[in-house]
Every structure is written in C-alpha cells, then in structure tokens.
C-alpha cells in the first residue's frame, strides 16, 4: 500500500482475507483461475469456481473490494470488472465484510454496488461486541453476569492459549460441532497452516475446569482494529458451566488491552434463518446486530428495458388482491408508526387518509388522540370498523370528497399520495385543515431504494422513477423523489422539518417476505446509515 500524501486522511487498511499472502495459502485448492487486482486504488482477490463463474473470496469468511480511499471505490470496481470480463467472466459473486466493520462507509459502498448492478443474493444476521471503556460485565446484561458468576463458582476459568494448545482447542470445537450434527469448516491442518503463516493473527482461548479444557475459541485478527471469532464452543457435558461466557470475557479483555475496536462474533443465522437462541445469547453478552451480504453481478443482464407506464386518470382498486395486514408492506406501516407515535399528544386531533383496515390507526391508539380515518374502499372500511377502535371515526369515502369539520394537529398521508391522480388538490385540502402548528406526515416509495438501484444497474428497469408492474397493479401512479416532494410542498406553502428513511430493502417484496423479523429489524437499523436509500421516505411538513 502506498500512502497518498495529497489526501487529507490515512488510507484504509486491507483486511487479512484480501491480502496476497492469505490468497497464496489457497492457490492449490482451486483448479480454475486465480486473479489478484492490486494497485494504487485497492486490492481484490477472486477465484474461478466454475467455467466463467468467479467468487470473492475463494476461501474465507469474506472478500470483496478493499479500497484504500472511499472516493476511489467506484473507479476501482470498474477496473476489477474490466479484468473479469476480459477473462470471460459471465457472473461473479462477492461476499462483503459485515457492515459493522465499515459503518457508514460500508453502507455507502453497498449503495454504490447496487447502483452498479450488484444484486443481493443472500444476507445473514451478524453480531459484534463493541470494545470501549466498559468492562465485559458492564457490557452484558443480568443473564450474562449470572452465567459468568455460575461458571466461576463451578471452578471454570479462561485464558489465552499457547500455540501448542491450539490443536487441543480445535478438537474441542470439532466435538462441539459434532454434537450439533455439524462439521467445522476448517480442518486442523488448515488451522495450523494459517497459524504458521500468520502467527500474530491467530489467537486461541480456552476455558478450564479441574485442569481440563472444557471450552475453546479460535480467533483471527482480520485488521488491526477488528478481532474475528472464527469459532467457539464447549465440550459435550460442559453446558451447565457455560464455559463460553468466561471465554467471551477473556476475549473482550484481550481486545481492550490490544486496542481493538470491535469483536466480530460471527453470523447468527443460516441462509437468512435466524437462530433465536444464539441471537439472545450474543445479545446478552452486549453484542449489537448488523448485516452481512452476498452479492451477485451478471454483466449480461442489462439488455431488457421496461417501458415507462402511462399514468391512469383514476385510482386503481386493488382491494381484492391486496391485504395490508398480511402483505410485506405491513412492515412499512409498523415502522412508520414508530416514527409518528412520539409526535402525538393526548387529546390532539388526527386525520388519517387512506387508512385501509386500520393497522396504523391501531398502532397509535395508545397516544389517546381523537382520530378521523378516511378510506374509499368499502371492504377495508368495514374491516376497520369491526375492530371497534375507541375515539376513532371511520369515513368511507374518497379524500377528494371529504369535508373536514375541524382543524387537525396531525395529518397522516402514509403511503397514499402516489395513488391519488390529482394529489396537488388533495394536499391543498389537507393544508387548509392543518392547525397553525400542525404537522403533515407523508411517506412515499423512494425511487432511490436499494432494490431499485440494483434493478436499474442490472438492466431490469430503465428509469428509477418508473413504477414497477407490481406497483401499478397496487395503485402506484408515480414515483417522486424526496427532494421533488419537498420542492412541491414549498410551493404550496409547507416547509419540510424532518426526513428519514423507512427500511433498507435490497430485494423485491417476495424476497423480503421470507426474512425473519430480526433481519428485517437489522435492515431498519441500517436505514440510519443509508438515509437516502430507504424503501420509503418519511417526511414531515408544517406551515411555512
């Protein structure tokens, strides 16, 4: 790596798994071609796993584009793609580091890759321990302290291992995986080869009871600030003493002394299916969640272009094919309700247009407001009425014909304005009944959503602001950018006071619907780092 003195910040440090030295360990493992792109912009390792199919990493927890400076990321990706296509690549697969490694930079790079046509093929729920001024017992919860104290009472202690003890630790981990019907991904010769090649990078920990190793962990220093727990576990029969908890304590203590920023505890899901017990255990230690992505790029996918649909003159009636309480879109309602609820005060008047079956209404009942709902669908309105919400009026009519009899402190136009042909007239009507200090809450589908960026980059759509076929069948007449909406509202005398992303969505609804709640919640957390790329944008307006 060459430091560029013209830059105002130091270069990114390469991850171990992307270095030439690490790649050299696995040269004999693949019959296909091995490529290394390394220059003044970054480094990239890839191997041909089938004819014309390349994978980064060849054999490691992750690979991807390791770029020295963030501003060179897109240029380096372009250089790598030229090399791959010159070699006849028809598709390539990239496993990225967990987003926790790079924070907002990693999130921005994911957005760039999606814009360039990379599609999310898989995501896993990853958990990491922060390393800061807090001790291990301060970091975890009561359950963690209880387990640790029980282990101590049972005579279990943990420490860093000598290199000569690594094979015994590996045997413990093999036994641990065997009792679960699984196989450890690395054999002892492979671990030994890694520890020999990188003696300062492979670190073992063990838990002992009566002089016997009852638990073990093997860790890898993937970068000077990140320690990765490759595997940990206890021997069969040692579960009651929970030796992994003292091991976690020893790992965290070591990480604090050595100056690491985080300890990667690995994934807690398999093929997107979360292991609730594993998630809860790591969470009790003080771990926080992030996501780890597998991406796919197919350069031949850009030949098909979709036509731009014409905007119909009347709203589409989709009530027979769409249930707002079971469709994946319900997540948008749930997550938006979390944003709105803190804004409401008891006794305030609230107007909700396009209230459907009352999912949002129900989520706001504990704010003790007086709510007026407008819903044009008879079926939806009847379902909402059947729930007998207290202090809620439900009007079965189009918002265009609604005549308000009061001023409203909050008006909710949630995921609805894009379905209204003359939405400017509707906004003027809403503005007229908005109290002087009232707030108009709006969510709209975001043209810059991650899944739309991927679709355009892969050639599946031509324009980001063209509604999809699914969107059209469910009433979408237009897609409008958040900036465009803010400009329109400004012309109407309303100023924007808040803007947030609702749920990062790398896949279409069908792909998102099969994910667990934990992974969906992790995608929502990711929205904080990707404010311009949520599936929906939540904007709040008040009188200018």
C-alpha positions as CSV (number, residue, x, y, z in Angstrom):
1,X,0.0,0.0,0.0
2,X,1.3,3.5,-0.9
3,X,0.2,6.4,1.2
4,X,-1.0,9.3,-0.9
5,X,0.3,12.5,0.8
6,X,-2.2,14.6,-1.2
7,X,-5.1,13.0,0.7
8,X,-6.2,14.6,3.9
9,X,-6.8,11.3,5.7
10,X,-5.0,8.0,6.1
11,X,-5.7,5.0,3.7
12,X,-7.9,2.1,4.6
13,X,-6.1,-0.9,6.0
14,X,-6.6,-4.1,4.0
15,X,-8.4,-7.0,5.6
16,X,-6.3,-10.1,6.1
17,X,-8.6,-12.2,3.8
18,X,-7.9,-9.8,0.9
19,X,-4.1,-9.9,1.1
20,X,-1.9,-11.7,-1.5
21,X,-0.3,-13.6,1.4
22,X,-3.6,-15.0,2.5
23,X,-4.7,-15.8,-1.0
24,X,-1.4,-17.7,-1.6
25,X,-2.4,-20.2,1.1
26,X,-5.3,-21.4,-1.1
27,X,-3.7,-21.5,-4.6
28,X,-3.6,-25.3,-4.6
29,X,-7.3,-25.5,-3.6
30,X,-8.8,-24.4,-6.9
31,X,-8.3,-25.8,-10.4
32,X,-9.7,-22.6,-12.0
33,X,-8.0,-19.3,-12.5
34,X,-7.0,-17.1,-9.5
35,X,-6.9,-13.4,-10.1
36,X,-5.5,-10.6,-7.9
37,X,-6.1,-7.0,-8.8
38,X,-3.8,-4.8,-6.6
39,X,-2.8,-1.2,-7.4
40,X,-2.8,2.3,-6.1
41,X,-6.6,2.2,-5.6
42,X,-7.2,-1.1,-3.8
43,X,-6.9,-4.9,-3.8
44,X,-9.3,-7.6,-4.9
45,X,-8.9,-11.4,-4.8
46,X,-11.1,-13.8,-6.8
47,X,-11.1,-17.4,-8.0
48,X,-12.9,-19.2,-10.8
49,X,-15.2,-21.7,-9.1
50,X,-16.9,-22.9,-12.3
51,X,-16.4,-22.1,-16.0
52,X,-16.9,-18.3,-16.3
53,X,-18.1,-18.0,-12.6
54,X,-15.8,-16.2,-10.2
55,X,-16.1,-15.8,-6.4
56,X,-14.5,-13.4,-3.9
57,X,-13.4,-14.8,-1.6
58,X,-12.1,-18.1,-2.8
59,X,-12.0,-19.5,0.7
60,X,-12.5,-17.0,3.6
61,X,-15.3,-15.5,5.6
62,X,-15.5,-12.6,3.2
63,X,-13.7,-10.9,0.3
64,X,-14.8,-8.0,-1.9
65,X,-13.3,-4.7,-2.9
66,X,-10.7,-3.4,-0.5
67,X,-10.2,0.2,-1.5
68,X,-7.7,2.5,0.1
69,X,-9.7,5.6,-0.2
70,X,-13.5,5.7,-0.3
71,X,-13.6,8.3,-3.1
72,X,-11.8,5.7,-5.4
73,X,-14.3,2.9,-4.7
74,X,-16.4,3.1,-7.9
75,X,-13.3,3.6,-10.1
76,X,-11.6,0.5,-8.6
77,X,-14.8,-1.6,-9.0
78,X,-14.8,-0.6,-12.7
79,X,-11.2,-1.7,-13.1
80,X,-11.9,-5.0,-11.5
81,X,-14.9,-5.6,-13.7
82,X,-12.9,-4.9,-16.8
83,X,-10.4,-7.6,-15.7
84,X,-13.1,-10.1,-15.0
85,X,-14.9,-9.5,-18.3
86,X,-11.6,-9.7,-20.2
87,X,-11.2,-13.2,-18.6
88,X,-14.6,-14.2,-19.9
89,X,-16.5,-13.9,-16.6
90,X,-20.2,-14.4,-17.1
91,X,-21.0,-13.8,-13.4
92,X,-19.2,-13.1,-10.2
93,X,-20.1,-13.4,-6.5
94,X,-18.9,-11.1,-3.8
95,X,-19.1,-11.7,0.0
96,X,-18.8,-8.4,1.8
97,X,-17.5,-7.9,5.4
98,X,-20.2,-7.3,8.0
99,X,-21.4,-3.7,7.7
100,X,-20.3,-3.2,11.3
101,X,-16.7,-3.2,10.1
102,X,-17.0,-0.1,8.0
103,X,-20.1,1.7,9.4
104,X,-21.5,4.5,7.2
105,X,-18.7,4.0,4.6
106,X,-19.6,0.3,4.2
107,X,-23.3,1.3,3.8
108,X,-22.4,3.9,1.1
109,X,-20.3,1.3,-0.7
110,X,-23.2,-1.1,-0.7
111,X,-25.4,1.5,-2.2
112,X,-22.8,2.1,-4.9
113,X,-22.6,-1.6,-5.7
114,X,-26.3,-1.9,-6.0
115,X,-26.4,1.1,-8.3
116,X,-23.8,-0.6,-10.5
117,X,-25.9,-3.7,-10.9
118,X,-25.0,-5.9,-8.0
119,X,-27.9,-7.8,-6.6
120,X,-28.3,-9.1,-3.0
121,X,-28.3,-12.9,-3.2
122,X,-28.2,-13.6,0.5
123,X,-28.0,-11.8,3.8
124,X,-27.1,-13.0,7.2
125,X,-27.6,-11.6,10.7
126,X,-24.2,-10.8,12.2
127,X,-23.4,-9.7,15.8
128,X,-20.4,-7.9,17.2
129,X,-19.1,-6.8,20.6
130,X,-18.1,-3.2,20.9
131,X,-14.8,-2.6,22.6
132,X,-14.8,0.7,24.6
133,X,-14.3,1.9,28.1
134,X,-16.9,-0.6,29.5
135,X,-15.8,-3.9,31.0
136,X,-17.2,-7.2,29.8
137,X,-19.6,-7.4,32.8
138,X,-20.8,-3.8,32.3
139,X,-21.4,-4.5,28.6
140,X,-23.6,-7.5,29.1
141,X,-27.0,-7.9,30.8
142,X,-28.1,-9.6,34.0
143,X,-28.3,-13.1,32.4
144,X,-24.6,-12.7,31.2
145,X,-23.4,-11.8,34.7
146,X,-25.4,-14.7,36.2
147,X,-23.8,-17.2,33.8
148,X,-20.4,-15.8,34.4
149,X,-20.7,-16.0,38.2
150,X,-22.1,-19.6,38.0
151,X,-19.1,-20.6,35.8
152,X,-16.7,-19.1,38.4
153,X,-18.4,-20.9,41.2
154,X,-18.1,-24.2,39.3
155,X,-14.4,-23.6,39.0
156,X,-14.2,-22.5,35.4
157,X,-11.5,-20.0,34.3
158,X,-10.5,-18.8,30.9
159,X,-7.2,-17.6,29.4
160,X,-5.3,-17.0,26.2
161,X,-3.8,-20.3,24.9
162,X,-0.2,-21.0,24.0
163,X,0.3,-22.0,20.3
164,X,1.0,-25.6,21.4
165,X,-2.6,-25.8,22.8
166,X,-4.3,-24.7,19.6
167,X,-4.8,-28.3,18.3
168,X,-6.5,-29.3,21.6
169,X,-8.7,-26.2,21.2
170,X,-9.6,-27.3,17.6
171,X,-10.5,-30.8,18.9
172,X,-12.9,-29.2,21.4
173,X,-14.5,-27.2,18.6
174,X,-14.8,-30.3,16.4
175,X,-16.5,-32.1,19.2
176,X,-18.8,-29.2,19.8
177,X,-19.9,-29.1,16.2
178,X,-20.3,-32.9,16.1
179,X,-22.8,-32.9,18.9
180,X,-24.9,-30.4,16.9
181,X,-24.7,-32.5,13.7
182,X,-22.4,-30.0,12.0
183,X,-18.8,-30.0,10.7
184,X,-16.2,-27.4,11.5
185,X,-15.3,-25.6,8.3
186,X,-11.5,-25.8,8.8
187,X,-9.5,-28.9,9.5
188,X,-6.6,-28.9,11.9
189,X,-4.0,-28.9,9.1
190,X,-5.7,-25.8,7.7
191,X,-5.8,-24.0,11.1
192,X,-2.2,-25.0,11.6
193,X,-1.2,-23.6,8.2
194,X,-3.0,-20.3,8.9
195,X,-1.4,-20.0,12.4
196,X,2.1,-20.8,10.9
197,X,1.7,-18.3,8.1
198,X,0.2,-15.6,10.4
199,X,1.4,-16.3,13.9
200,X,0.4,-12.8,15.2
201,X,-3.0,-13.1,13.6
202,X,-4.4,-16.4,15.0
203,X,-5.2,-16.3,18.7
204,X,-6.7,-19.1,20.8
205,X,-8.6,-19.0,24.1
206,X,-9.6,-21.8,26.4
207,X,-11.8,-22.5,29.4
208,X,-10.5,-24.9,32.0
209,X,-12.2,-26.8,34.8
210,X,-10.1,-29.1,37.1
211,X,-7.2,-28.7,34.6
212,X,-9.2,-29.9,31.7
213,X,-10.1,-27.8,28.6
214,X,-13.9,-27.7,28.6
215,X,-14.3,-24.9,26.1
216,X,-12.3,-23.1,23.4
217,X,-12.3,-20.3,20.8
218,X,-10.1,-19.6,17.8
219,X,-9.9,-16.0,16.7
220,X,-8.3,-14.2,13.8
221,X,-7.1,-10.6,13.7
222,X,-8.6,-9.5,10.4
223,X,-7.4,-6.0,10.7
224,X,-5.6,-4.1,13.5
225,X,-8.9,-2.9,14.9
226,X,-11.1,-6.0,14.4
227,X,-10.9,-9.4,16.1
228,X,-13.0,-12.1,14.4
229,X,-14.1,-15.1,16.5
230,X,-13.9,-17.9,13.9
231,X,-15.4,-20.5,16.2
232,X,-16.1,-21.1,19.9
233,X,-17.9,-23.8,21.9
234,X,-17.8,-26.2,24.8
235,X,-17.3,-29.9,25.1
236,X,-20.3,-32.2,25.4
237,X,-21.4,-32.3,29.1
238,X,-19.9,-28.9,30.0
239,X,-23.0,-26.9,29.0
240,X,-24.2,-26.3,32.6
241,X,-21.0,-24.4,33.5
242,X,-21.3,-22.2,30.3
243,X,-17.6,-22.1,29.6
244,X,-18.2,-19.9,26.5
245,X,-19.1,-17.0,28.8
246,X,-15.7,-16.9,30.6
247,X,-14.1,-17.3,27.2
248,X,-16.0,-14.3,25.9
249,X,-14.8,-12.4,28.9
250,X,-11.2,-13.3,28.2
251,X,-11.6,-12.4,24.5
252,X,-13.1,-9.0,25.4
253,X,-10.4,-8.2,28.0
254,X,-7.7,-9.1,25.4
255,X,-9.4,-6.9,22.8
256,X,-9.5,-3.9,25.2
257,X,-5.8,-4.2,26.1
258,X,-4.8,-4.8,22.5
259,X,-6.7,-1.7,21.2
260,X,-9.3,-3.4,19.0
261,X,-12.5,-1.5,18.1
262,X,-14.9,-4.5,17.9
263,X,-15.0,-8.3,18.3
264,X,-16.9,-9.9,15.5
265,X,-18.9,-12.8,17.0
266,X,-19.9,-14.1,13.5
267,X,-23.3,-14.8,12.0
268,X,-26.3,-15.9,14.0
269,X,-28.4,-17.2,11.0
270,X,-28.0,-19.8,8.3
271,X,-29.4,-18.9,4.8
272,X,-31.2,-16.0,6.3
273,X,-33.0,-18.1,9.0
274,X,-32.1,-16.6,12.4
275,X,-31.2,-18.8,15.4
276,X,-33.2,-17.1,18.2
277,X,-31.2,-18.8,21.0
278,X,-27.8,-17.8,19.5
279,X,-29.0,-14.2,18.9
280,X,-30.3,-14.0,22.5
281,X,-27.0,-15.4,23.9
282,X,-24.8,-13.0,22.0
283,X,-27.2,-10.1,22.8
284,X,-26.8,-10.9,26.5
285,X,-23.1,-10.5,26.1
286,X,-23.6,-7.0,24.9
287,X,-23.4,-7.7,21.1
288,X,-25.2,-5.5,18.6
289,X,-26.5,-6.5,15.2
290,X,-25.5,-5.7,11.7
291,X,-25.9,-7.5,8.3
292,X,-23.5,-9.4,6.1
293,X,-24.2,-9.5,2.4
294,X,-23.5,-11.9,-0.5
295,X,-23.8,-10.0,-3.9
296,X,-24.0,-11.3,-7.5
297,X,-23.2,-9.4,-10.7
298,X,-24.2,-10.6,-14.1
299,X,-22.9,-8.3,-16.9
300,X,-25.3,-9.7,-19.5
301,X,-28.4,-8.8,-17.5
302,X,-28.7,-5.2,-18.9
303,X,-30.4,-5.9,-22.2
304,X,-34.0,-5.8,-21.2
305,X,-35.6,-2.4,-20.8
306,X,-39.1,-1.9,-19.4
307,X,-41.4,0.7,-20.9
308,X,-42.5,3.7,-18.9
309,X,-46.1,3.2,-17.9
310,X,-48.8,5.9,-18.6
311,X,-50.4,7.4,-15.5
312,X,-54.1,6.4,-15.3
313,X,-56.7,9.0,-14.7
314,X,-58.4,7.2,-11.9
315,X,-57.1,5.3,-8.8
316,X,-56.7,1.6,-9.1
317,X,-59.0,-0.6,-6.9
318,X,-56.7,-3.4,-5.6
319,X,-58.6,-4.4,-2.5
320,X,-59.4,-7.9,-4.0
321,X,-55.7,-8.8,-4.4
322,X,-54.0,-6.9,-1.5
323,X,-54.3,-7.4,2.2
324,X,-52.4,-4.6,4.1
325,X,-52.2,-6.7,7.2
326,X,-50.5,-9.8,5.7
327,X,-48.6,-8.3,2.7
328,X,-44.9,-7.4,3.4
329,X,-45.9,-3.8,3.1
330,X,-47.3,-4.1,6.7
331,X,-43.7,-3.6,7.8
332,X,-43.8,-0.1,6.4
333,X,-46.8,0.7,8.4
334,X,-45.4,-0.7,11.6
335,X,-42.0,1.1,11.2
336,X,-43.7,4.4,10.2
337,X,-46.0,4.2,13.3
338,X,-42.8,4.1,15.4
339,X,-41.8,7.5,13.9
340,X,-45.2,9.1,14.2
341,X,-46.3,7.9,17.7
342,X,-43.8,10.1,19.7
343,X,-45.1,13.2,17.9
344,X,-48.7,12.7,19.1
345,X,-50.0,14.1,22.4
346,X,-53.1,13.0,24.2
347,X,-56.2,14.9,23.2
348,X,-54.9,16.0,19.8
349,X,-57.0,15.7,16.6
350,X,-55.5,13.4,14.0
351,X,-56.6,12.9,10.4
352,X,-55.5,9.7,8.6
353,X,-56.2,9.4,4.9
354,X,-56.1,6.0,3.1
355,X,-56.4,4.3,6.5
356,X,-57.2,0.9,4.9
357,X,-58.0,-1.8,7.6
358,X,-56.7,0.3,10.5
359,X,-53.3,-1.1,11.0
360,X,-51.7,2.3,11.5
361,X,-54.7,3.5,13.5
362,X,-54.4,0.6,15.9
363,X,-50.7,1.3,16.4
364,X,-51.5,4.9,17.5
365,X,-54.4,4.2,19.9
366,X,-52.1,4.4,23.0
367,X,-51.4,8.0,22.2
368,X,-55.1,8.8,23.2
369,X,-55.8,11.1,20.3
370,X,-59.1,11.7,18.5
371,X,-58.6,10.1,15.1
372,X,-60.6,10.6,11.9
373,X,-59.9,8.0,9.2
374,X,-60.7,8.4,5.5
375,X,-60.9,5.2,3.4
376,X,-62.5,4.9,0.0
377,X,-62.7,1.0,0.0
378,X,-65.9,-0.4,1.4
379,X,-64.2,-3.7,2.3
380,X,-61.3,-2.1,4.1
381,X,-63.5,0.4,6.0
382,X,-65.8,-2.5,7.2
383,X,-62.8,-4.4,8.5
384,X,-61.5,-1.3,10.3
385,X,-65.0,-0.7,11.9
386,X,-65.2,-4.3,13.0
387,X,-62.3,-3.6,15.4
388,X,-64.3,-1.1,17.4
389,X,-61.5,1.3,17.9
390,X,-62.2,3.8,20.7
391,X,-62.4,7.5,19.8
392,X,-62.0,6.8,16.1
393,X,-64.3,7.9,13.3
394,X,-64.1,6.0,10.0
395,X,-65.5,7.7,6.9
396,X,-66.0,5.5,3.9
397,X,-65.2,8.0,1.1
398,X,-62.5,9.4,-1.2
399,X,-60.4,12.0,0.4
400,X,-61.3,14.3,-2.5
401,X,-64.9,14.5,-1.3
402,X,-64.1,14.7,2.4
403,X,-65.3,17.9,4.1
404,X,-63.5,18.4,7.4
405,X,-65.3,19.9,10.3
406,X,-62.3,20.7,12.4
407,X,-58.6,21.6,12.3
408,X,-56.1,18.8,12.8
409,X,-52.9,18.8,14.8
410,X,-51.5,15.9,12.7
411,X,-52.5,14.7,9.2
412,X,-51.2,11.3,8.1
413,X,-50.8,10.7,4.4
414,X,-48.9,7.4,4.7
415,X,-48.0,5.6,1.5
416,X,-51.0,7.0,-0.3
417,X,-50.3,10.3,-2.2
418,X,-48.7,8.4,-5.1
419,X,-52.0,6.7,-5.7
420,X,-54.0,9.9,-6.0
421,X,-54.3,11.3,-9.5
422,X,-54.6,15.0,-8.6
423,X,-52.5,14.9,-5.4
424,X,-51.8,18.7,-5.5
425,X,-55.5,19.4,-5.0
426,X,-55.6,16.9,-2.1
427,X,-52.5,18.5,-0.5
428,X,-54.1,21.9,-0.7
429,X,-57.2,20.5,1.0
430,X,-55.1,18.9,3.7
431,X,-53.1,22.1,4.2
432,X,-56.4,24.1,4.7
433,X,-57.4,21.9,7.7
434,X,-53.9,21.6,9.2
435,X,-53.7,23.5,12.5
436,X,-51.3,26.5,12.7
437,X,-48.6,24.4,14.4
438,X,-49.8,21.2,12.9
439,X,-47.7,18.6,11.1
440,X,-48.4,16.8,7.8
441,X,-46.7,13.3,7.9
442,X,-46.0,11.8,4.5
443,X,-44.4,8.5,3.3
444,X,-43.8,7.7,-0.3
445,X,-42.0,4.9,-2.2
446,X,-38.4,6.0,-2.8
447,X,-37.1,5.9,-6.4
448,X,-33.6,5.5,-4.9
449,X,-34.5,2.5,-2.8
450,X,-31.7,-0.1,-2.8
451,X,-33.7,-2.7,-4.7
452,X,-34.5,-0.2,-7.5
453,X,-30.8,0.8,-7.8
454,X,-29.9,-2.9,-8.2
455,X,-32.7,-3.4,-10.7
456,X,-31.5,-0.5,-12.9
457,X,-27.9,-1.4,-12.6
458,X,-28.7,-5.0,-13.7
459,X,-30.8,-3.7,-16.6
460,X,-34.1,-4.9,-15.2
461,X,-35.6,-1.4,-15.3
462,X,-34.7,1.7,-17.3
463,X,-35.8,4.5,-15.1
464,X,-35.7,4.7,-11.3
465,X,-38.9,6.8,-11.2
466,X,-41.0,4.4,-13.4
467,X,-43.5,2.4,-11.3
468,X,-43.0,-1.4,-11.4
469,X,-45.6,-3.8,-12.7
470,X,-46.4,-4.8,-9.1
471,X,-46.6,-1.1,-8.1
472,X,-49.0,-0.3,-10.9
473,X,-51.3,-3.3,-10.0
474,X,-51.4,-1.9,-6.4
475,X,-52.3,1.6,-7.4
476,X,-48.9,3.4,-7.9
477,X,-49.4,6.2,-10.4
478,X,-46.0,7.9,-10.0
479,X,-42.7,7.8,-8.1
480,X,-41.4,11.1,-6.7
481,X,-38.1,11.8,-5.1
482,X,-38.0,13.3,-1.6
483,X,-36.4,16.5,-2.9
484,X,-39.1,16.9,-5.5
485,X,-41.8,16.4,-2.9
486,X,-40.1,18.9,-0.6
487,X,-40.0,21.4,-3.5
488,X,-43.6,20.9,-4.4
489,X,-44.7,21.3,-0.7
490,X,-42.6,24.5,-0.5
491,X,-44.5,26.0,-3.5
492,X,-47.7,25.2,-1.7
493,X,-46.6,27.0,1.5
494,X,-45.4,24.0,3.5
495,X,-41.8,23.5,4.7
496,X,-40.1,20.3,5.5
497,X,-39.0,19.8,9.1
498,X,-38.0,16.2,9.1
499,X,-36.8,13.4,6.7
500,X,-35.9,9.8,7.5
501,X,-35.6,6.5,5.6
502,X,-38.0,3.7,6.3
503,X,-36.4,0.3,5.9
504,X,-33.5,-0.5,3.6
505,X,-34.8,-3.0,1.1
506,X,-32.3,-4.7,-1.2
507,X,-34.9,-7.2,-2.6
508,X,-38.4,-7.1,-4.0
509,X,-41.2,-7.8,-1.6
510,X,-41.2,-11.5,-2.4
511,X,-37.6,-11.8,-1.3
512,X,-38.1,-9.7,1.8
513,X,-41.2,-11.5,2.9
514,X,-39.3,-14.7,3.7
515,X,-36.8,-13.0,6.0
516,X,-37.0,-13.2,9.8
517,X,-38.2,-10.3,12.0
518,X,-34.6,-10.0,13.4
519,X,-33.2,-9.5,9.9
520,X,-35.9,-7.0,9.0
521,X,-35.2,-5.0,12.1
522,X,-31.5,-5.1,11.2
523,X,-32.4,-3.6,7.8
524,X,-34.3,-0.9,9.6
525,X,-31.3,-0.1,11.7
526,X,-29.3,0.1,8.5
527,X,-31.6,2.9,7.4
528,X,-29.8,5.3,9.8
529,X,-26.6,4.8,7.8
530,X,-28.4,5.0,4.4
531,X,-30.9,7.9,4.8
532,X,-31.3,8.4,1.0
533,X,-31.9,4.7,0.1
534,X,-34.8,3.5,2.2
535,X,-37.7,1.7,0.6
536,X,-39.9,4.6,1.7
537,X,-39.0,8.1,2.8
538,X,-40.8,9.6,5.8
539,X,-41.2,13.4,5.6
540,X,-42.9,15.9,7.9
541,X,-44.2,19.3,6.8
542,X,-45.6,22.3,8.6
543,X,-46.9,25.7,7.6
544,X,-44.1,27.9,6.2
